[in-house]
Amino acid sequence: MDDLRLTERDVTSQDAKIAAKNVQVYYGDTHAIKDVSVEIKDKTVTAFIGPSGCGKSTFLRCLNRMNDTIDICRVEGDIRIDGEDIYDKRIDPVQLRAKVGMVFQKPNPFPKSIYDNIAYGPRIHGLAKNKADLDVIVEKSLRRGAIWDEVKDRLNAPGTGLSGGQQQRLCIARAIATEPEVLLMDEPCSALDPIATAQVEELIDELRENYSVVIVTHSMQQAARVSQKTAFFHLGNLVEYGETGQIFTNPSDPRTESYITGRIG
């Protein structure tokens, strides 16, 4: 019977990069995420939308165990990436976060050179044997981050000296330098102007060729532009999940429709 159950789970999750089942998150006595189950596909942009405080970012941070850093936070349920339980005691969270990169709301380059911002992760994870290897990784990551042409002549300049949009693309390049398979983005454009936002959105669209991208966004227009799948969260519940076009044009739950038409949120 156990074997059968395992096979069933593998069948449901075989085309999922990330499979979450019955996830609960508590902050002390507060039940922040309530019984969320979702399967996130590879090489797809998945958007999490919903009102402020509905659990989008909390759930996102479960996917690379960032919630481990919060003492009062407790996560229950089952989250697997490529079928592997990421909350297994044998999993090293540092290694997990190399595989599951993260980009935050505010650009946060290290107070180091542009080169060292990118080289930091590959150095600590032993991905480069020598300086020549590191040079290749830095250039490749900056190219993938769509910022190489702007910074190639000033790699020794501080990353903090770039504009906000450039800093965010630098942070995306830094996140992909450790060759992750999943990229989490927590409102990556909320601190950016419209031009920088458009550049980052274009980059997100390119990144899905190589990564499973999960983006939390307050902007429904952004979700509609960049994602193929959308999950709507409300009061800690995953209300609805499906193809982005269908969620925005023909949602099946009245709460989703109320949010999309501006009646709640």
Phi and psi in degrees as a GROMACS rama.xvg file:
@    title "Ramachandran Plot"
@    xaxis  label "Phi"
@    yaxis  label "Psi"
@TYPE xy
-59.3336  -42.7159  ASP-2
-60.0691  -40.2278  ASP-3
-63.0986  -44.2455  LEU-4
-60.8  -42.5223  ARG-5
-62.3227  -43.3513  LEU-6
-61.8178  -42.2713  THR-7
-59.9079  -44.037  GLU-8
-64.1117  -41.1491  ARG-9
-64.0766  -36.9181  ASP-10
-64.6093  -44.9587  VAL-11
-67.3383  -26.3855  THR-12
-108.035  6.6361  SER-13
-67.1668  -29.5133  GLN-14
-100.69  9.71784  ASP-15
-96.5741  134.367  ALA-16
-75.7377  -43.8982  LYS-17
-122.367  129.746  ILE-18
-126.838  116.168  ALA-19
-110.831  135.663  ALA-20
-131.81  127.624  LYS-21
49.1035  47.3843  ASN-22
-80.6139  129.303  VAL-23
-121.909  139.674  GLN-24
-129.63  131.731  VAL-25
-120.224  135.617  TYR-26
-107.117  99.8729  TYR-27
61.2899  -121.143  GLY-28
-90.7949  -5.65473  ASP-29
-84.6296  126.124  THR-30
-90.4764  96.4772  HIS-31
-85.9556  -35.6117  ALA-32
-124.762  128.594  ILE-33
-118.012  101.362  LYS-34
54.893  53.3215  ASP-35
-90.2909  128.253  VAL-36
-126.543  130.184  SER-37
-158.359  147.296  VAL-38
-118.491  126.219  GLU-39
-111.821  126.353  ILE-40
-82.7452  159.139  LYS-41
-78.2222  155.069  ASP-42
51.1147  45.6398  LYS-43
-142.404  147.266  THR-44
-97.6706  121.158  VAL-45
-111.453  124.995  THR-46
-101.623  136.933  ALA-47
-103.886  118.972  PHE-48
-121.057  165.18  ILE-49
148.524  166.922  GLY-50
-63.2851  164.525  PRO-51
-57.2606  141.232  SER-52
74.7584  16.5181  GLY-53
-92.733  -4.55527  CYS-54
109.1  0.713037  GLY-55
-58.0004  -54.2756  LYS-56
-69.692  -36.0102  SER-57
-59.7658  -45.5821  THR-58
-67.0566  -40.7991  PHE-59
-55.8901  -43.562  LEU-60
-71.4732  -13.6871  ARG-61
-69.8643  -25.6231  CYS-62
-77.8892  -12.7966  LEU-63
-132.094  20.1653  ASN-64
60.3856  30.5958  ARG-65
-66.2467  -25.6708  MET-66
-67.016  -16.4145  ASN-67
-57.9469  -26.0208  ASP-68
-80.4248  -4.59295  THR-69
-105.067  114.748  ILE-70
-55.0723  -41.4955  ASP-71
-87.3246  3.55394  ILE-72
-90.907  134.638  CYS-73
-129.145  129.518  ARG-74
-114.461  130.044  VAL-75
-123.548  161.032  GLU-76
108.42  -164.258  GLY-77
-129.126  121.01  ASP-78
-126.916  123.67  ILE-79
-124.737  139.175  ARG-80
-117.994  123.276  ILE-81
53.3304  37.1355  ASP-82
80.4034  -2.87141  GLY-83
-98.4941  129.112  GLU-84
-69.497  110.345  ASP-85
-75.6465  -11.9599  ILE-86
-99.0184  8.79147  TYR-87
-59.9045  140.248  ASP-88
-57.7479  -26.8979  LYS-89
-81.343  -9.06917  ARG-90
-81.506  128.411  ILE-91
-86.7094  117.248  ASP-92
-57.5488  -30.9609  PRO-93
-65.72  -43.7208  VAL-94
-66.1452  -38.9142  GLN-95
-58.9778  -42.5086  LEU-96
-73.3894  -16.4092  ARG-97
-72.6096  -33.4442  ALA-98
-82.1867  -28.9748  LYS-99
-120.13  90.7702  VAL-100
-72.9745  159.375  GLY-101
-139.47  139.125  MET-102
-122.631  129.856  VAL-103
-96.6565  174.518  PHE-104
-60.741  -50.4704  GLN-105
-97.6976  132.984  LYS-106
-55.5017  132.44  PRO-107
-133.377  60.8154  ASN-108
-61.6255  148.629  PRO-109
-67.432  152.704  PHE-110
-75.9057  60.2986  PRO-111
-137.022  178.865  LYS-112
-67.7878  162.919  SER-113
-56.321  -44.7956  ILE-114
-58.3158  -49.2333  TYR-115
-70.2302  -26.5491  ASP-116
-58.0501  -44.1554  ASN-117
-77.4137  -38.727  ILE-118
-73.3212  -19.2626  ALA-119
-55.9459  -53.384  TYR-120
-62.6709  -52.2118  GLY-121
-56.8502  -34.3371  PRO-122
-64.5284  -50.6528  ARG-123
-72.3345  -22.1388  ILE-124
-96.8669  5.16892  HIS-125
65.3675  35.5618  GLY-126
-86.944  -10.2457  LEU-127
-124.653  132.87  ALA-128
-80.6888  -29.879  LYS-129
-154.617  -178.286  ASN-130
-63.1733  -36.421  LYS-131
-62.9038  -43.0264  ALA-132
-59.8277  -44.4496  ASP-133
-63.3309  -41.6928  LEU-134
-57.6235  -41.8607  ASP-135
-64.889  -45.2678  VAL-136
-62.6628  -43.0136  ILE-137
-62.0556  -47.4148  VAL-138
-64.3074  -45.0217  GLU-139
-61.2686  -42.0136  LYS-140
-68.108  -42.1456  SER-141
-66.6016  -34.2076  LEU-142
-66.2666  -45.1401  ARG-143
-64.5939  -29.6881  ARG-144
-82.9263  5.55462  GLY-145
56.1099  40.3134  ALA-146
-135.712  -0.910959  ILE-147
-55.2874  -48.544  TRP-148
-62.405  -28.359  ASP-149
-81.1485  -23.6889  GLU-150
-120.637  -4.50964  VAL-151
-59.6736  -25.3933  LYS-152
-93.0639  2.2744  ASP-153
-141.977  47.0938  ARG-154
-64.9219  -22.3644  LEU-155
-90.116  -2.15739  ASN-156
-77.1581  154.162  ALA-157
-67.3686  138.868  PRO-158
-62.1776  -27.7473  GLY-159
-71.3041  -11.2827  THR-160
-85.4832  -3.08077  GLY-161
-80.9706  163.47  LEU-162
-68.8639  166.859  SER-163
-56.8589  -45.3096  GLY-164
-66.6279  -38.255  GLY-165
-66.6508  -40.3778  GLN-166
-59.969  -41.0087  GLN-167
-68.0298  -38.4576  GLN-168
-67.7585  -33.211  ARG-169
-62.8454  -41.9742  LEU-170
-66.3483  -34.8962  CYS-171
-67.1112  -43.6152  ILE-172
-60.9912  -40.263  ALA-173
-63.3236  -40.5128  ARG-174
-66.1217  -33.597  ALA-175
-90.1035  -3.43245  ILE-176
-67.4949  -23.416  ALA-177
-90.6327  15.337  THR-178
55.3934  55.1074  GLU-179
-72.3273  170.388  PRO-180
-109.72  -22.3114  GLU-181
-125.799  140.808  VAL-182
-124.21  118.299  LEU-183
-99.3615  135.844  LEU-184
-131.127  118.027  MET-185
-100.696  94.6169  ASP-186
49.354  59.1137  GLU-187
-67.6953  -14.0021  PRO-188
-112.29  2.10817  CYS-189
-67.7835  -20.9594  SER-190
-99.687  8.23142  ALA-191
-108.553  156.198  LEU-192
-78.8943  168.393  ASP-193
-57.7815  -36.6142  PRO-194
-68.6896  -46.3033  ILE-195
-63.6901  -37.4441  ALA-196
-60.4566  -45.2815  THR-197
-61.5511  -37.9796  ALA-198
-66.5946  -42.2163  GLN-199
-68.2412  -38.8634  VAL-200
-62.4779  -40.9016  GLU-201
-62.613  -40.2545  GLU-202
-63.7815  -43.3778  LEU-203
-57.7833  -41.4415  ILE-204
-62.7934  -38.2077  ASP-205
-70.5099  -37.3254  GLU-206
-65.3152  -25.2315  LEU-207
-68.6399  -12.4858  ARG-208
-64.6124  -27.4823  GLU-209
-115.776  -16.4708  ASN-210
-133.865  159.494  TYR-211
-88.6861  117.108  SER-212
-108.198  129.666  VAL-213
-120.414  123.201  VAL-214
-123.515  129.04  ILE-215
-91.5246  129.348  VAL-216
-143.371  143.603  THR-217
-85.0698  -16.162  HIS-218
-94.0878  112.891  SER-219
-66.0899  -33.4189  MET-220
-62.0499  -40.7102  GLN-221
-63.7442  -45.588  GLN-222
-57.0826  -43.7686  ALA-223
-64.9166  -34.8075  ALA-224
-75.4914  -42.1695  ARG-225
-102.964  -18.0288  VAL-226
-105.309  154.718  SER-227
-99.3327  -27.6084  GLN-228
-125.695  145.654  LYS-229
-133.481  137.153  THR-230
-116.541  128.298  ALA-231
-103.384  119.678  PHE-232
-103.626  142.993  PHE-233
-150.602  122.36  HIS-234
53.1894  41.4464  LEU-235
83.8324  -3.74371  GLY-236
-104.107  145.168  ASN-237
-86.4451  106.164  LEU-238
-79.5227  -43.0283  VAL-239
-155.584  144.923  GLU-240
-145.977  130.129  TYR-241
-179.08  -165.585  GLY-242
-60.2318  136.693  GLU-243
-56.1875  -46.264  THR-244
-57.599  -42.0561  GLY-245
-69.4462  -40.389  GLN-246
-61.328  -39.2393  ILE-247
-83.5312  -27.5775  PHE-248
-104.363  -27.1997  THR-249
-147.337  59.8803  ASN-250
-65.3022  149.191  PRO-251
-91.5127  -17.0693  SER-252
-106.946  133.12  ASP-253
-60.2061  -27.7878  PRO-254
-67.6654  -37.7291  ARG-255
-63.3467  -45.9433  THR-256
-61.0426  -41.5631  GLU-257
-62.0091  -39.0624  SER-258
-69.3236  -45.9037  TYR-259
-66.2441  -33.3565  ILE-260
-88.5639  0.925367  THR-261
88.2885  12.0706  GLY-262
-83.4687  -24.7184  ARG-263
-127.329  156.943  ILE-264
